[in-house]
Amino acid sequence: MAIQRWIALAGYMGAGKTTVGRITAEILGVQFLDADDLVEAHAGQSIPEIFAQRGELWFRRTEEDLIRDHLRGEPGVLSLGGGALGSPRTRDLLRRDTWVAWLKVDPEEAWERVGGKAGRPLALDHDRFVRRAHEREHVYREAADVILDGGAPPQETAVVLAEWAQDDGSPDDEAAG
């Protein structure tokens, strides 16, 4: 069954957005896009190289432009960067054109998944990582059409999200978690 709108997966680094997004897209039979991959392909550089050479502001502006461009196509599933919702313009764009699913994850669990790993320039210092997660939580909550448990097995979360989307984004506040 086709979905009526894009599904944008939001959440902190390590929440499982890419994994859950790929599975959800497969269940729904729609395309999957990862905003980080789009930016890397556009820049011809990895995210750490982009942050080091062009800065986070360039990354966020490019991310916003690429999200806008890609939402014009047939609806699918889009995994957002962990900080994408920090931009009011990106939030407005997503509010108009997508259902936002927040994969809520405990910051300590997210740190266990991605902390200190290559390719994660904002996940090098534990205390800053956790503090940033708490600072972003209100933005995720405010933007979310549905809240999912990012600590649950990805397959289960994807099934819940796919069912929710097929119900045309019923106003469930917390579908799983």
ChimeraX attribute file (.defattr): number of C-alpha atoms within 10 A of each C-alpha:
attribute: neighborCount
match mode: 1-to-1
recipient: residues
	/A:1	10
	/A:2	12
	/A:3	19
	/A:4	17
	/A:5	18
	/A:6	23
	/A:7	27
	/A:8	28
	/A:9	29
	/A:10	29
	/A:11	32
	/A:12	29
	/A:13	23
	/A:14	25
	/A:15	28
	/A:16	25
	/A:17	28
	/A:18	23
	/A:19	14
	/A:20	24
	/A:21	29
	/A:22	21
	/A:23	22
	/A:24	28
	/A:25	20
	/A:26	16
	/A:27	16
	/A:28	20
	/A:29	14
	/A:30	18
	/A:31	17
	/A:32	20
	/A:33	21
	/A:34	19
	/A:35	23
	/A:36	20
	/A:37	16
	/A:38	16
	/A:39	24
	/A:40	18
	/A:41	11
	/A:42	12
	/A:43	15
	/A:44	11
	/A:45	13
	/A:46	15
	/A:47	22
	/A:48	17
	/A:49	15
	/A:50	18
	/A:51	17
	/A:52	11
	/A:53	11
	/A:54	13
	/A:55	13
	/A:56	17
	/A:57	10
	/A:58	13
	/A:59	18
	/A:60	19
	/A:61	16
	/A:62	18
	/A:63	24
	/A:64	21
	/A:65	12
	/A:66	16
	/A:67	23
	/A:68	14
	/A:69	10
	/A:70	15
	/A:71	20
	/A:72	10
	/A:73	9
	/A:74	13
	/A:75	19
	/A:76	25
	/A:77	29
	/A:78	26
	/A:79	26
	/A:80	26
	/A:81	21
	/A:82	21
	/A:83	19
	/A:84	24
	/A:85	22
	/A:86	13
	/A:87	14
	/A:88	11
	/A:89	13
	/A:90	19
	/A:91	19
	/A:92	12
	/A:93	15
	/A:94	20
	/A:95	15
	/A:96	10
	/A:97	17
	/A:98	21
	/A:99	22
	/A:100	27
	/A:101	26
	/A:102	26
	/A:103	27
	/A:104	24
	/A:105	22
	/A:106	16
	/A:107	20
	/A:108	14
	/A:109	14
	/A:110	22
	/A:111	23
	/A:112	12
	/A:113	14
	/A:114	17
	/A:115	20
	/A:116	16
	/A:117	13
	/A:118	11
	/A:119	13
	/A:120	15
	/A:121	17
	/A:122	19
	/A:123	21
	/A:124	16
	/A:125	12
	/A:126	16
	/A:127	11
	/A:128	12
	/A:129	21
	/A:130	17
	/A:131	11
	/A:132	16
	/A:133	22
	/A:134	14
	/A:135	11
	/A:136	16
	/A:137	15
	/A:138	11
	/A:139	18
	/A:140	25
	/A:141	19
	/A:142	12
	/A:143	19
	/A:144	22
	/A:145	22
	/A:146	23
	/A:147	24
	/A:148	23
	/A:149	20
	/A:150	24
	/A:151	17
	/A:152	17
	/A:153	11
	/A:154	21
	/A:155	16
	/A:156	15
	/A:157	23
	/A:158	24
	/A:159	16
	/A:160	16
	/A:161	28
	/A:162	23
	/A:163	16
	/A:164	16
	/A:165	23
	/A:166	15
	/A:167	12
	/A:168	13
	/A:169	20
	/A:170	13
	/A:171	11
	/A:172	11
	/A:173	13
	/A:174	14
	/A:175	18
	/A:176	17
	/A:177	14
